[in-house]
Amino acid sequence: MSLIRSAFVPVAAVLVFASGLMAQVDAAAKQLLEESSKVMSEIQHVTMNVKTSQPGTGGSAGATNNIDVTMLKGGKEFPLQARYKGSLFIVSEGGNKDIDVLIQNLDAPGTTPIRRTITWRDDAQKKVLTQPTGPNSTSDIWVSRCERLVLGPFEPTGKPPFDSEIRGRSIEVVETKEFDGVPCQVLKIDVDGKLTRTVAIGLVDKLPRFYERRLGGLAQNWTFTKVNIDNAPTAKDLEVSVPKDYKAQRLADPTPAPKPATPPGGPAGDPAKAPPANSTPKGTGLKNPPGGLVPGAAAPAWELTGVDNTPVKSADLKGKTVVLAFFGPQFPLTANLNDALQTAAGVANTKAFAVACRLQGDEDVSAIKKTWTESNPGFPALVNGDDVAAQLNVRGFPSVVVIGPDGTIKKFFEGDVNAETLASVMSGK
């Protein structure tokens, strides 16, 4: 594969009228984004070290990850394979853990639902576990933990990289800077007047070396070093290592396609046979299985406070579909989820809320309120949602709970959700 190797040449900027403001699109900066998108789409393999940071607001502690990633595309059996090895912050386990995970896609990125085979090292059981995935598979938690949190712009979504950035209302070069010894142009991008992006792109290879997305005071960033696209990884490079005192085990998919929900008392209506409201499948091999309540279970009553200090009660939302998207300062809402909530907020008889958790005192609460006041994302935010998250068995961020008009759980998502998927659940498809 030949990389684009043209040097950056400044050209005239283009002014566009957007959202009532004059926004500047530097044509050369936009071209650099487009070239980077093309190169990233064409590469068949890459190895790199990724350091990510999700700083808290108001001075609260953030989460950091340090992961070596090996990615291979285009295989006959697996269209995409990616191995993640290093230190990952896992919310449900209270800190950083050493991980070794291989995610192998059986379908091309963008397929819905996508089938995967996931292999990971479980130090608690001293096992290396492999599990096929499918709808509701519990091992998919590793997709949220690794692919969606670690890869940033390299995440294989089926869309061209930098798709939303290229269509941004403002794109400009702010400086030239070296990252890992690579000269880069640093671009500042205003996506839609609310979300901003900063991306540093190599002048020669056109690959990103730094990427940050920010919504007001909530930020998440990635730094890519030791990037290598010249040497294809071997099967050994992708293999999860099995320590000599560990056992390798292959698990069956514990949760195949969901069956129609039965009444809480079972088909015969016997309350003694009702499953616990927060039950999750057993035998998954995960120390902390994905959370959420069983679809059809009654959602607990709750009351939270909005950023405008208005109380919001579940009792006042009866007869409406309610979407609760839980996030934390270290794990802000993704661009996909932001779009999904905006779309849901516009649907009749529906209320969509972002619910902020893990806030450290009044400073963090004030930062959330300031962000929503300044950015006005199109859906309200509620603060200090930790107790409600616990009642709904939320184990990580972001997580989304959809509650039907009858007050029962319709769906639980752990990780990123796009507008199309959320709309499908809300419509009952």
Secondary structure, DSSP 8 states (H G I E B T S, - for coil): ------------EEEEEETTEEEEEEHHHHHHHHHHHHHHHH--EEEEEEEEEE--STT---EEEEEEEEEEE--SS-SEEEEEEEEEEEGGGTEEEEEEEEEEESS-TT-SS--EEEEEEETTTTEEEEEE--TT-GGGHHIIIIIHHH-GGG---SS-TTHHHHT-SEEEEEEEEEETTEEEEEEEEESSSSEEEEEEEETTT--EEEEEEEETTEEEEEEEEEEE-SS---HHHHS----TT-EEEE---SS-S------TTTTTT-GGG---TT---S----SS------TTSB----EEEETTS-EEEGGGGTTSEEEEEEEBTTB---HHHHHHHHHHHTSTTEEEEEEE-S--HHHHHHHHHHHHHHH--SS-EEE--HHHHHHTT--SSSEEEEE-TTSBEEEEEES---HHHHHHHHHT-
